[in-house]
Amino acid sequence: MLTRLRDNWVYGGFLAALMLLALTPVLARDWSPGLLLIWLQLPIYMLHQYEEHDDDSFRRFVNTTIGGGKDVLSRFDVFVINIAGVWGVDTIAFWLAARVHLGLGLIAVYLSLVNSVGHCAQAVALRRYNPGLVSSILLFIPLGVATLWVLARTGEVTPTDHVIGLAAALVIHAGIILLVVIRKRQLARLAVVLNESR
């Protein structure tokens, strides 16, 4: 069962996103516009994940372009990154925004925006499509900019909130890059050892 969840989470996430969006008018009827936009970060991210991870496309893309055909990103890595690093982080950010301080919801907003910048930068650098590019442009950028604008107009968001949100998003994405770099080095060392032992 765990293997099936690991390998097929993106499809359940896509359907869950549709359900969350359908329930939003009922759940959010008493929420402020800012809180509503923070809430929307998660289901919109889940829709993005469908483009990014359907048929294991992002993992295969990373392993081909960065790993040179070697598994620098495993299925388990992708599962943990997306369930804990996106669903978990966005859920915590929403709770913090609703219960502690609205500005802490910027963690979810910057997570999407940093991801979008990464997709766009990669597309420019490689001069080609990468899995997740279209939805990051069409969904993340408009929602992220709208959320920043609405939250700025509330007067409740401080520069510190922006720093916390951006720093959290950068740390999460840097952690993914670091994981891939470490795995690539480990595989290169292993290849050297195997060649020397022949």
N, C-alpha and C positions, 0 to 999 in steps of 0.2 A: 504494500500500500504506500509506503514512504517513497519508494522509487517512482510510482505513478504520480504522486503529488509533486515530486521533484521535477519530473519530466513534463508535466502537463499543467502546472499552476497557472500559466498565462491564459489558458482558455477559461478556467474558472474565474480568473480575475477579470477577464473581459465581460463575462456574464454578470459578475457581481457589480462591475462598474455601471452597467445598464440598469441594474436593480437600484443601486444607490442614487443614480440620477433620477429614476422614476419616483423614488420615495422623497427626494429632496423637497418638493413643494409642501409636503406634509410635515416633514421633520423640521424644516427651516422657516416655518411661517412666522415665528417670533424672533428670528435671528436678525442681527444688524446686517447691512449689506457687506461689511468687511468680514464678518464671521462666515457668512454664506460663501464668499469668494475663497476664503481659506479652506472651507469644507470641500469645495469643488476641486481643489488641487488633487485630492486622492483619486476620485473616479476618473478625472481627466488623465492623470498619470497612468492609471490602469488601462485606459484606452490606448495611450501611447505605447505601453508595454506590449500590447497585442501586435502592433506594427513592428516593434523592435525585436520581439522574441518568438513570433510565430514560426514554426518549423525550425526552431533553434537557430534562427538566422543571425542574431547578433553574436552569439558565441562562436559560430562558425566563421563569421566575418573577422572577429578579433583574432581567432586562432590562425586564420589564413594571412591576414595583412600584418599582424604584429608577431604572431608566433611562428610564421613561416611554415605553417602546416602542422605545428605541434600544439598540444593542448595546454595553452597558458591560462585558459579559463575553462573550468570544468562545469558540468551541469549543476553540481552542488553549489559551486561558487555563485553561479547566476541565480539560483534559487534563494540563497541566503542574502545576497546583495539586494534582490528585489523585494523579498518578503520582509526582512528586518530593516534594510536600509532605505526602503521606500514606503511600503505599507506601514511598517512600525513607526518610522520617523514621522510620516505625515499624520498618523493617528495621534502620536504624542504631541505634535505641534498643534493639532486642532484642540486637543484637551487643554493644553497650556493657554491657547488663545481664548478658549471659552471659560476657563476656571481661574486662570492666574492673571494673564495680561495679554491683551489683543495682539500687541506687537510681536509676541513670541511665535505667532502664526507665520511670521516671515521665514521661519525655518523651512516650511513646506513650499513657500513661494520661491525662495532662492534655490531650493533643491531642483525644482522644475526649470528655472531660468538657467542655472549653471549647466544642467544637462543639455538644454537647447543650444547654448553657446558651444558646448563640446561637440554636438552633432554638426553644427554649422561649420565650426573650425575644421573638423575632420573632413567634411565634404569639400571645403575649399582647398585644403592641403592635398587631398588625394584626387581632387577633381572628379569625384564620382559620388553616387548615392551611398549612404550607409543606412542600415536598418534603424528606423526610428526618426529619420530626418524630416519626413513630411509632417508627421504629427507634432514633432517638436516645434516646427515653424508655424503650422496652422492652429495648434492648440495651446502650447506652452507660452509662446510669446504674447499673443493677445490676452490670455487669461492672466499671465504674470504682470504685464503692464497695467491692465485694468485693476488688478488687486493692489499693486503698489500705489496707483493713483487714488483709489478709494480709501485705502488705509492712511495715506498722507493727509487726506481731507478730514479725517476723524480727529486729528490733533492728539491721538492717544499713542502714536508710534514715535519712538525716540531714535536718534542716531545709533544708540547702543543696540536697539532691537535690530537695526539693519546689519550692524557688525556681527551680532550673534547669528542671525539668519544666514548671512553670506559665509561666515566662518564655518558654520556647521555643514553647509552644502559643499564648500571647498574641501573640508576634511574628508567627507564621505567619498567624494569623487577622487581625491588624491589617494585615499586608501585603496580604491579599485585599481588605479594606475599602478600603485606600489605593488599590489598583489600580482598583477600581470608581469611587471618588471622582475620581481623576485622569482616567479615561476619560470620565466624565460631564462634567467641566469642559471637556475637549478638544472633545467633541461640541457642547457649548453654545457655545464660542467659534467653532467651525467654522460653526454655524448662523448666528451673528451676522455673520460675515464674508460668508457666502453671501447673507444678506439685504441687507447693505450694498452688495454688488456688483451687485444687480439694479437 
